[in-house]
C-alpha cells in the first residue's frame, strides 16, 4: 500500500460511506498512500471499527483531528485531499487545509465530493442550500464537472457532481451538445447508501426494504446543478423535469431519461451520437441492451442504452452512486490533476452477485 514516491492523501469526512470508498481506492492506488483520515467525531477511534471490511488493510490506522493532519503537512512537499465532508462543512475544512499548506510550503491538490464547490456563483449555491457560501473566494479555484465532459480544466482543484447528477448528465450531455432537444425528463431510482450513514425514515432498512417511493419531485436540489453543468459542458440552456425515487437496494442509480427530438433520429443515429461522444472514455459504455445495476455495482463504470420510437428518445443510464457518482469520479479527477492515467487505481475487478 505504501511507496516512497506515493503522494500522501488526506480523507475528510472520514466515517461516511464515500470516505470508506476513498480509503478502499487509496489502498489499491499505486501512486497514493494514506496520510490521514479526518473525523472530528471519532478522532482516536480505529478506522477498522467503522469499516470492518477494511480491517486487513488499515490494521492500526486511527481517525484524527484536522489539526493533527495539519501538523503533518510539513513532512511532504505535495498532498492530495479527497473530501467526503458534508455540504456546508467541506468548504471551511478545505480552506483551513489550503491556508495551512501555504504556511508550510506544501502543495495541496483538492477534489471535493460535497456540493460546496459545484456552483461557480455563490448566490446560486445560497439559493439551493439556503445559506451563504462559507468561502466564496475559493470558488474560482475549483471546476465542477463529470470528468468525461471536460477534456481539461484550468483550476488547481476539482469538484465532482452529485451521484444523481452524474448519472443524468452522462445520458443528457451528448444529446444536449447536438441540440437534439431543449427539454429533458428524468425518473431515477437510487440506493440507500446515497442518503448517508445515519439512519432516517427514508433510509432505515425496515422502511426501505421491499419499498419504492418518490421524493422532492420536480424540486430536488440536483435540478439546478444539472442544468448548470449541462450549460457548462455544452453551452446550451435546457429544461429539466426530475423525479427522484428511493429504491430497496444499497448501491447504484438507474436513471430513465425521456426527450422529444426536435428532428427525428434513427436508432442507429442516436447510438452513434452516444458512442462517438464517449469513444475515448475508459468508464462509460453504450450497451445494446438495457443496463442492469448489478453489472456496474461497486465499479467506476457506467452504462447507457437508448431506445428510439418516432420523435421520442429514451436513454437508460446506470452508475454506482458511491463510485462513479462520488469517490471513483473524484479519484478520476485526482489522477488527472496529479498527472496519472485517468483509470489508475479504478479498474480492479469487483465482486459479483452484490
C-alpha positions in Angstrom: 0.0 0.0 0.0 2.9 2.4 0.7 5.6 3.7 -1.6 8.5 6.1 -1.1 7.2 8.1 -4.1 3.5 7.8 -3.3 1.5 11.0 -2.6 0.1 11.2 0.9 -3.6 11.6 0.8 -5.9 13.1 3.4 -9.5 12.0 3.6 -12.0 14.4 5.0 -15.4 13.3 6.5 -13.7 10.0 7.2 -16.5 8.0 8.8 -19.1 8.1 5.9 -19.8 5.7 3.1 -18.0 7.8 0.5 -15.0 8.2 2.7 -14.9 4.4 3.1 -14.7 4.1 -0.7 -11.9 6.7 -0.8 -10.0 4.5 1.7 -10.5 1.4 -0.4 -9.4 3.2 -3.6 -6.3 4.6 -1.9 -5.3 1.1 -0.8 -5.4 -0.1 -4.4 -3.8 3.0 -6.0 -0.1 2.6 -6.9 0.7 6.3 -6.5 -1.2 7.2 -3.4 -0.7 6.4 0.3 -3.0 7.3 3.2 -1.7 10.4 5.1 -4.6 10.8 7.5 -8.4 10.2 7.9 -10.1 13.2 9.4 -13.2 12.7 11.6 -13.9 15.2 14.3 -16.5 13.0 15.9 -14.3 9.8 16.0 -10.7 11.1 16.4 -8.7 8.4 18.2 -11.0 5.6 17.2 -9.8 2.8 15.0 -10.7 3.1 11.3 -11.4 -0.7 11.3 -14.1 -0.2 13.9 -16.1 1.9 11.4 -15.1 0.0 8.3 -14.6 -3.7 9.4 -14.2 -4.8 5.8 -11.1 -2.6 5.6 -9.5 -4.0 8.8 -7.0 -6.2 6.9 -5.7 -3.1 5.1 -5.9 -0.4 7.8 -5.0 -2.6 10.8 -3.7 0.2 13.0 -5.0 3.4 11.4 -7.0 5.7 13.6 -9.2 8.7 12.8 -7.5 12.0 13.6 -8.5 15.6 14.0 -8.0 18.3 11.3 -5.3 19.9 13.5 -3.4 16.6 13.5 -3.2 16.3 9.7 -2.2 20.0 9.5 0.7 19.2 11.8 1.8 16.5 9.2 1.8 18.8 6.1 5.4 19.8 6.6 6.5 16.2 6.2 5.8 16.0 2.4 6.0 18.6 -0.4 2.8 17.6 -2.1 -0.6 16.2 -0.7 -3.9 15.1 -2.2 -7.0 15.9 -0.3 -10.1 13.9 -1.0 -13.1 15.4 0.7 -16.2 13.5 1.7 -17.2 16.1 4.3 -20.8 17.2 4.4 -22.3 20.0 2.4 -21.7 23.3 4.2 -18.8 21.9 6.2 -16.4 20.8 3.5 -15.5 24.4 2.3 -14.3 25.5 5.7 -12.2 22.4 6.3 -10.7 22.7 2.8 -10.0 26.4 3.4 -8.1 25.7 6.6 -6.0 23.0 4.9 -5.1 25.2 2.0 -4.1 28.0 4.3 -2.0 25.6 6.4 -0.4 24.3 3.2 0.6 27.8 2.2 2.1 28.4 5.6 4.2 25.2 5.5 5.1 25.4 1.8 3.2 22.2 1.0 1.3 22.0 -2.3 -2.3 20.6 -1.9 -4.5 19.3 -4.6 -8.1 19.0 -3.6 -11.0 17.1 -5.0 -14.4 17.6 -3.3 -17.4 15.3 -3.3 -19.7 17.7 -1.5 -21.9 20.4 -3.0 -19.7 23.2 -1.7 -17.9 23.8 -5.0 -20.4 22.7 -7.6 -21.7 26.2 -8.3 -19.3 28.8 -9.6 -21.7 31.6 -8.3 -22.1 31.8 -4.5 -25.6 33.3 -5.0 -26.6 30.1 -6.9 -25.3 28.0 -4.1 -27.1 30.0 -1.5 -30.4 29.8 -3.5 -30.2 26.0 -3.5 -28.8 25.3 0.0 -30.4 28.1 2.0 -27.3 29.6 3.5 -24.4 31.7 2.3 -21.3 30.0 1.0 -18.6 29.8 3.7 -15.6 30.5 1.5 -16.7 32.3 -1.8 -13.2 33.4 -2.5 -12.2 29.7 -3.1 -14.9 29.1 -5.8 -12.7 30.3 -8.7 -10.1 27.6 -7.7 -12.5 24.7 -8.4 -14.0 23.3 -11.5 -17.0 21.0 -11.2 -17.9 18.5 -14.0 -18.2 14.9 -14.8 -14.6 14.0 -15.9 -15.8 12.7 -19.3 -17.4 16.1 -20.1 -14.3 18.3 -19.9 -11.0 17.4 -21.6 -9.0 19.7 -19.4 -9.5 22.2 -16.6 -7.6 25.3 -15.7 -8.1 25.3 -12.0 -5.9 23.7 -9.4 -8.8 21.8 -7.7 -11.9 19.9 -8.8 -15.3 19.1 -7.6 -17.5 16.2 -8.6 -21.2 16.4 -9.3 -23.7 14.5 -7.1 -24.5 10.9 -7.8 -27.9 11.6 -9.3 -26.4 14.5 -11.3 -23.6 12.3 -12.7 -26.0 9.6 -13.8 -28.3 12.1 -15.5 -25.5 14.1 -17.1 -23.9 11.0 -18.7 -27.1 10.4 -20.7 -28.1 14.0 -21.3 -25.0 15.9 -22.3 -24.2 14.1 -25.6 -27.7 14.8 -26.9 -27.9 18.3 -25.5 -24.5 19.1 -27.1 -26.0 18.5 -30.5 -29.2 20.4 -29.7 -31.3 17.2 -30.2 -33.8 18.5 -27.6 -34.3 21.6 -25.4 -36.1 19.7 -22.5 -35.3 16.5 -20.7 -37.5 14.5 -18.3 -35.9 12.1 -15.8 -37.1 9.4 -13.5 -34.3 8.0 -11.4 -34.0 5.4 -8.6 -31.2 5.4 -6.1 -29.8 3.0 -3.4 -29.9 3.8 0.3 -26.1 4.4 0.6 -26.7 7.7 -1.3 -28.6 9.1 1.7 -25.6 8.8 4.1 -24.7 6.6 7.1 -27.1 7.9 9.7 -30.5 6.0 9.6 -33.6 8.1 8.8 -37.1 7.2 7.8 -36.1 7.2 4.2 -33.1 5.0 4.7 -33.8 2.7 7.7 -33.9 -0.9 6.4 -37.4 -1.9 7.7 -38.9 1.1 5.8 -36.8 0.8 2.7 -36.9 -2.9 2.2 -39.4 -4.0 -0.4 -40.4 -0.4 -0.8 -40.2 2.2 -3.6 -41.2 5.9 -3.3 -40.6 9.3 -5.0 -39.5 12.3 -3.1 -38.9 16.0 -3.8 -40.5 15.6 -7.3 -39.7 18.5 -9.6 -37.9 20.4 -6.8 -34.8 18.3 -6.0 -31.6 20.3 -5.3 -29.8 18.5 -8.1 -32.1 20.1 -10.7 -30.3 23.5 -10.9 -26.9 21.7 -10.5 -27.6 19.5 -13.5 -28.9 22.4 -15.7 -25.8 24.5 -14.8 -23.4 21.6 -15.6 -25.2 20.9 -18.9 -24.7 24.5 -19.9 -21.0 24.4 -18.8 -20.4 21.3 -20.9 -22.4 22.2 -24.0 -23.1 25.9 -23.9 -26.8 25.3 -24.1 -29.6 26.1 -21.7 -32.1 23.2 -21.3 -35.2 22.5 -19.3 -35.2 19.6 -16.8 -38.0 17.8 -15.0 -36.6 15.4 -12.5 -38.4 13.0 -10.2 -36.0 11.0 -7.8 -37.0 7.7 -6.1 -35.7 5.7 -3.2 -35.2 2.1 -4.1 -34.9 -1.0 -1.9 -31.2 -1.7 -2.6 -27.9 -0.4 -1.2 -25.9 1.0 -4.1 -26.5 2.1 -7.6 -28.6 4.5 -9.6 -30.9 3.8 -12.6 -32.0 6.9 -14.4 -34.5 6.8 -17.3 -34.2 10.0 -19.4 -37.0 10.9 -21.8 -37.0 13.6 -24.5 -38.8 14.6 -27.7 -36.3 15.2 -30.5 -36.6 18.4 -32.5 -35.8 16.4 -35.6 -36.3 12.7 -35.9 -33.2 10.5 -35.5 -33.0 6.8 -36.1 -31.9 4.3 -33.6 -28.5 3.9 -35.3 -28.0 7.7 -35.3 -28.7 8.0 -31.6 -26.4 5.1 -30.8 -23.7 6.7 -32.9 -24.1 10.0 -31.0 -23.6 8.3 -27.7 -20.7 6.1 -28.8 -18.9 8.9 -30.6 -19.2 11.1 -27.6 -17.7 8.5 -25.2 -15.4 6.8 -27.7 -12.3 7.8 -25.6 -13.8 7.1 -22.3 -12.4 4.4 -20.0 -15.5 4.1 -17.9 -18.6 4.9 -19.9 -20.0 2.3 -22.4 -23.1 2.2 -24.6 -24.8 -1.1 -24.5 -27.1 -2.9 -27.0 -29.4 -4.0 -24.2 -30.8 -2.1 -21.2 -28.1 -2.0 -18.5 -28.6 -3.7 -15.1 -27.3 -2.2 -11.8 -25.8 -5.4 -10.7 -23.5 -5.3 -13.7 -21.9 -1.9 -12.6 -22.4 -2.0 -8.8 -19.1 -1.4 -6.9 -17.3 -0.3 -10.1 -16.4 3.1 -11.5 -18.1 2.1 -14.8 -21.4 3.5 -16.2 -23.6 2.0 -18.9 -26.0 3.7 -21.3 -28.7 2.3 -23.6 -31.0 4.3 -25.9 -34.4 3.4 -27.5 -36.0 5.4 -30.3 -39.6 5.5 -31.3 -40.7 8.3 -33.6 -39.5 11.6 -32.1 -39.3 10.0 -28.6 -35.9 9.0 -27.3 -35.3 7.2 -24.1 -31.9 6.8 -22.6 -31.3 4.5 -19.6 -28.2 5.5 -17.6 -26.8 3.3 -14.8 -24.0 4.1 -12.4 -22.8 3.2 -8.9 -23.6 6.1 -6.6 -20.6 5.7 -4.3 -18.0 5.2 -7.0 -18.8 6.8 -10.4 -21.2 9.1 -8.6 -18.8 10.1 -5.9 -15.4 8.6 -4.8 -14.5 7.0 -8.1 -15.2 10.1 -10.1 -13.2 12.1 -7.6 -10.2 9.8 -8.0 -10.5 10.2 -11.8 -10.1 14.0 -11.2 -7.3 13.4 -8.8 -5.5 11.2 -11.4 -5.8 14.0 -14.0 -4.7 16.8 -11.6 -1.7 14.7 -10.5 -0.7 13.6 -14.0 -1.6 9.9 -13.7 -3.5 7.9 -16.2 -7.2 8.5 -15.6 -8.0 4.9 -14.9 -5.2 4.4 -12.3 -6.5 2.5 -9.3 -10.0 2.3 -10.6 -10.2 -0.9 -12.7 -10.0 -3.6 -10.0 -12.5 -6.3 -10.8 -15.4 -6.1 -8.4 -17.1 -9.0 -6.6 -20.2 -10.4 -8.3 -23.7 -11.0 -7.0 -23.7 -8.0 -4.8 
